[in-house]
Amino acid sequence: MAENTEAFCQNVSAYLGAKLGIQTDYVSAIPWQERERLFDSGEIQILWLCGLPYIHKADLGETDMELLAVPVPSGSRYCGQPVYFSDVIVRERSPFQSFEELRGAVWAYNEPRSHSGYNVVRAYLSGLGATRGFFGMVVESGAHSMSLKMILSSQVDGAAIDSTVLEWAIAQSTEVCEQIRVIATFGPSPIPPWVVSRKAPMNLRGKLRALLLRMHTDARGRGMLERAGLERFVEAQDCDYDSIRLMAKKAEQVSLA
């Protein structure tokens, strides 16, 4: 996940370890691709990943995993549900007033396995019948935060940013809010899930799920959630991600440039 989740994940790791009376480690000193590989091999037991790679793993059956729980973001726009949005942003002084006006512009996306920054945009373009050449140039930034920086520095014209990442960036710097505009919003989409490896013992998986689902009722846990901009964790089912499956299907034949 984006860097705004690092402190929260570190705290949750320690919280779960303390509650279970076991040693836990939060793996953060290696690239996310390597973390995902270690999860697939069973060396990491819990992973928070985007909905797009989740459906790929679930549907191909190459990774022995199950849904653990999903977070519910704070804020009225989320209506107490485990969802998020993709906010299309441009510079405040740019001429663009709608997504359609970005035709021929320079666009940034975080990475091709992202739902919020890549898949949802291609699905929307599919609905417009714009399967080729909508943007004049496309740049892979590597992260939502980098896409935002590229917009602020006028390197690109627009990008779709995970709404929770954008809210975090604005909270960190009021100048960000003053320098950008949201001209479109895609979603809501089901929130990126927490998954657990089935290589972990079944009773441990049950205890982990129960702790996350009760986290908001515990003073320490509630404080951690609030600092992360989350209300609570709730249960999830695989069918909750069918909308991402549908968008991924629509996006298959779409090229951004």
C-alpha positions in Angstrom: 0.0 0.0 0.0 1.0 3.7 -0.2 3.4 5.1 2.3 0.7 6.7 4.4 -0.2 3.3 5.7 3.3 2.4 7.0 3.0 3.7 10.5 -0.5 2.2 10.9 0.7 -1.2 9.7 3.7 -1.1 12.0 1.4 -0.3 14.9 -1.1 -3.0 14.0 1.6 -5.6 13.8 2.7 -4.8 17.4 -0.9 -4.6 18.6 -1.7 -8.1 17.2 1.5 -9.5 18.7 0.7 -8.1 22.1 -2.9 -9.4 22.1 -1.8 -12.9 20.9 1.3 -13.0 23.1 3.5 -13.8 20.1 6.4 -12.1 18.3 5.3 -10.2 15.1 7.4 -8.3 12.6 6.3 -5.7 10.1 8.3 -6.1 6.9 8.9 -2.7 5.3 12.6 -2.5 4.3 12.1 -4.2 1.0 10.2 -3.3 -2.2 6.5 -4.1 -2.2 7.0 -6.6 -5.0 9.3 -8.6 -2.8 6.8 -8.4 0.1 4.1 -9.8 -2.2 6.4 -12.6 -3.4 7.2 -13.6 0.2 3.4 -13.6 0.9 2.8 -15.9 -2.1 5.5 -18.3 -0.7 4.0 -18.2 2.8 6.9 -16.4 4.4 4.7 -13.4 5.1 1.3 -14.3 6.6 -0.7 -11.1 6.3 -0.8 -8.7 3.4 -2.7 -5.5 2.5 -3.0 -5.4 -1.2 -4.9 -3.6 -3.9 -8.2 -5.1 -5.1 -6.8 -5.7 -8.7 -4.0 -8.1 -7.7 -6.4 -9.6 -5.1 -8.8 -10.7 -7.8 -5.9 -12.0 -10.0 -4.6 -14.1 -7.1 -8.1 -15.3 -6.1 -9.2 -16.2 -9.6 -6.0 -17.9 -10.7 -5.6 -19.8 -7.5 -1.8 -19.4 -7.5 -1.7 -18.1 -3.9 -3.3 -20.0 -1.0 -5.0 -17.2 0.8 -8.3 -16.0 2.2 -9.8 -12.6 3.1 -9.0 -11.5 6.6 -10.8 -8.2 7.1 -11.3 -4.9 5.3 -10.9 -1.3 6.7 -13.6 1.3 6.7 -12.3 4.8 6.0 -13.5 7.7 8.2 -15.3 10.6 6.5 -18.8 11.3 5.3 -18.1 10.4 1.7 -17.5 6.8 2.7 -20.9 6.4 4.4 -19.5 3.9 6.9 -18.7 1.4 4.1 -15.4 -0.4 3.2 -15.0 1.6 0.0 -12.8 4.3 -1.5 -12.6 6.5 -4.6 -10.2 7.5 -7.4 -10.1 11.3 -7.5 -8.9 12.8 -10.8 -6.7 15.8 -10.0 -5.1 18.6 -12.0 -3.2 21.8 -11.0 -5.4 24.5 -9.7 -4.4 26.9 -12.5 -4.8 24.4 -15.3 -7.5 24.9 -17.9 -9.1 21.4 -17.4 -12.6 21.3 -16.0 -13.6 17.7 -16.7 -12.0 14.4 -17.3 -13.0 14.5 -21.0 -11.1 17.7 -21.5 -7.9 15.8 -20.7 -7.9 14.2 -24.2 -4.5 14.6 -25.6 -3.0 15.7 -22.2 0.0 14.2 -20.3 -1.3 11.7 -17.8 0.4 9.9 -14.9 -0.6 6.6 -13.3 1.1 4.9 -10.4 1.6 1.4 -11.7 -0.2 -1.1 -13.9 -1.4 -3.4 -11.1 -3.3 -0.6 -9.4 -7.0 -0.4 -9.5 -7.4 3.2 -8.4 -4.7 4.7 -10.5 -4.9 2.5 -13.7 -7.6 -0.1 -14.0 -10.5 2.2 -13.1 -9.4 4.8 -15.6 -9.1 2.3 -18.4 -12.6 0.9 -17.5 -14.0 4.4 -17.7 -12.4 5.0 -21.1 -13.9 1.7 -22.3 -17.3 3.2 -21.5 -16.4 6.2 -23.6 -15.4 4.0 -26.5 -11.9 5.5 -26.3 -9.8 2.3 -26.4 -6.7 3.9 -27.9 -4.9 7.2 -27.8 -7.0 9.2 -25.4 -4.0 10.8 -23.7 -1.2 12.4 -25.6 1.5 11.0 -23.4 1.4 8.6 -20.4 4.0 8.3 -17.6 4.3 5.5 -15.0 5.2 7.4 -11.8 5.6 4.4 -9.5 3.4 5.6 -6.7 0.3 7.8 -6.1 2.5 10.3 -4.1 4.8 10.6 -7.1 1.9 11.2 -9.5 0.8 14.0 -7.2 4.3 15.5 -7.1 4.5 15.4 -10.9 1.2 17.3 -11.1 2.4 19.9 -8.6 5.7 20.3 -10.6 3.8 20.6 -13.9 5.5 17.5 -15.3 2.1 16.0 -16.1 -1.5 17.4 -16.4 -3.5 14.9 -14.4 -3.7 11.6 -12.6 -6.3 9.5 -10.7 -5.3 9.3 -7.0 -6.6 6.9 -4.3 -8.9 9.2 -2.2 -7.4 8.0 1.1 -3.9 8.8 -0.1 -5.0 12.2 -1.3 -6.7 13.0 2.0 -3.5 12.0 3.8 -1.4 14.2 1.5 -3.7 17.2 2.1 -3.6 16.6 5.9 0.2 16.7 5.7 0.4 19.9 3.7 -2.4 22.5 3.3 -0.5 23.8 0.3 -1.4 20.7 -1.6 -5.1 21.4 -1.3 -4.5 25.0 -2.6 -2.5 23.8 -5.6 -4.8 21.1 -7.0 -8.4 20.6 -8.1 -10.5 17.5 -8.3 -12.3 17.5 -11.6 -13.8 14.0 -11.6 -14.3 11.0 -9.3 -14.5 7.3 -10.1 -16.1 5.0 -7.7 -16.8 4.0 -5.0 -14.8 0.8 -5.4 -14.3 -1.9 -2.7 -11.5 -1.0 -0.4 -8.1 -2.9 -0.7 -8.4 -6.0 1.4 -6.3 -7.5 4.1 -5.6 -11.2 3.3 -4.0 -14.0 5.2 -2.1 -17.0 4.0 -3.8 -20.4 4.6 -0.3 -21.7 5.5 -1.0 -20.0 8.8 -2.9 -22.3 11.3 -6.6 -22.1 11.1 -7.1 -21.2 14.7 -4.5 -18.4 14.4 -6.3 -17.0 11.3 -9.5 -17.0 13.3 -7.9 -15.1 16.2 -6.4 -12.5 13.9 -9.7 -11.9 12.2 -11.5 -11.6 15.5 -8.9 -9.1 16.9 -9.2 -6.9 13.8 -13.0 -6.9 13.9 -13.0 -5.9 17.5 -10.2 -3.4 17.2 -12.5 -0.3 17.4 -13.9 -1.4 20.7 -10.5 -1.4 22.4 -9.1 2.0 23.5 -5.6 1.3 22.1 -6.9 -0.1 18.9 -9.5 2.7 18.4 -6.8 5.3 18.8 -4.7 3.6 16.1 -7.6 3.5 13.8 -8.5 7.1 14.3 -4.9 8.3 13.6 -5.0 6.3 10.4 -8.3 7.9 9.3 -10.2 4.6 9.7 -13.4 3.8 11.6 -13.0 0.0 12.0 -12.5 -3.3 10.3 -15.4 -5.4 8.9 -15.7 -8.8 7.3 -15.5 -9.2 3.5 -16.5 -11.8 1.0 -14.9 -12.6 -2.4 -18.0 -11.4 -4.2 -17.5 -7.9 -2.8 -14.8 -7.6 -5.5 -16.9 -8.5 -8.4 -17.2 -4.9 -9.5 -13.4 -4.8 -9.8 -13.5 -8.0 -11.9 -16.1 -6.3 -14.2 -14.0 -3.2 -14.6 -10.8 -5.3 -15.2 -12.7 -7.1 -18.0 -13.8 -3.7 -19.6 -10.2 -2.4 -19.3 -8.6 -5.4 -21.1 -8.7 -3.8 -24.6 -7.9 -0.2 -23.5 -4.6 1.5 -23.9 -4.2 4.9 -22.2 -2.2 6.4 -25.0 
